[in-house]
Amino acid sequence: MTGIKTTGEKKMMLFSGRAHPELAEEVAHQLGVGVVPTKAFDFANGEIYVRYQESARGADCFLIQSHTAPINKWIMEQLIMIDALKRASARSITVIVPFYGYARQDKKHRGREPISARLVADLMKTAGADRILTVDLHTDQIQGFFDGPVDHLFALPLLADYVGAKVDRAKLTVVSPDAGRVRVADRWCDRLGAPLAIVHKRRDKDVANQVTVHEVVGDVEGRICVLVDDMIDTGGTICAAADALFAHGAEDVIVTATHGVLSGPAADRLKNSKVSEFVFTDTLPTPNELELDKITVLSIAPTIARAVREVFEDGSVTSLFDEQ
């Protein structure tokens, strides 16, 4: 005999950064495991220290960290945690990024601009990540930025089924807030059996978050309109789109988005909007000042947990969304 045989079984371990521990705990609950105890703190100058309290040698490690504010700090912490797992002899490292930071910087609009979404992917790969698992990327092409497997999960079934169960589908119209979301909105139409409308907008390329809505394409008069987007940041785009729908005779407007970034003036805009309900998932923590009656947050944890189990058991993540 020239070698040694082992009879050990595969071992899965779930790790979490400090950005959104509530989501990690819910994913762990869905999986029936515990989050690995981790010692993490900031030094006086802002440097981050991480040490895991259990051995990760030979384990299939899943590290969850959502890129919420302050986004650069949590991305850096995630990179440090990946490096710690690599140096701890983890068998594999799957990085779970419910909200992928810098996803809006996925291409060059003008000269001398970065492609920051690609940079984030390169940093994760260099740190030691073997696979990325994420939810509703801003654009599908970001999957190609990472040199390895990327499991792209969708919140559409969760959001669409929630909306479809509480409104009269005969009066429902799915609305894309811009041309870039038409493909996603079309999937909503297929799932809910509803017609499609589009809000045409123009963004000022020299002023961040400045949007001018021009017109609505499609019949929305007397209809219950559901605006679908991947994220809401300051709320300017979506609230302007909702105002355009009401101006064209919409009976009611519901807004859905996977990622509630909700920064800056978002709180005031959502409070003062005529939209009857905003529906998000918990890929990001909802700010305390936005605990309003018309904000609904759905748990994405079961979807992430099912995907983690499929990855660990060498199953099919795609099969989770075959019904679409």
Secondary structure, 3 states (H helix, E strand, C coil): CCCCCCCCCCCEEEEECCCCHHHHHHHHHHHCCCECCEEEEECCCCCEEEEECCCCCCCEEEEECCCCCCHHHHHHHHHHHHHHHHHCCCCEEEEEECCCCCCCCCCCCCCCCCCHHHHHHHHHHHHCCCEEEEECCCCHHHHHHCCCCEEEECCHHHHHHHHHHHCCHHHEEEEECCHHHHHHHHHHHHHHCCCEEEEEEEECCCCCCCEEEEEEECCCCCCEEEEEEEEECCCHHHHHHHHHHHHCCCCEEEEEEEEECCCCCHHHHHHHCCCCEEEEECCCCCCHHHCCCCEEEECCHHHHHHHHHHHHCCCCCHHHHCCC
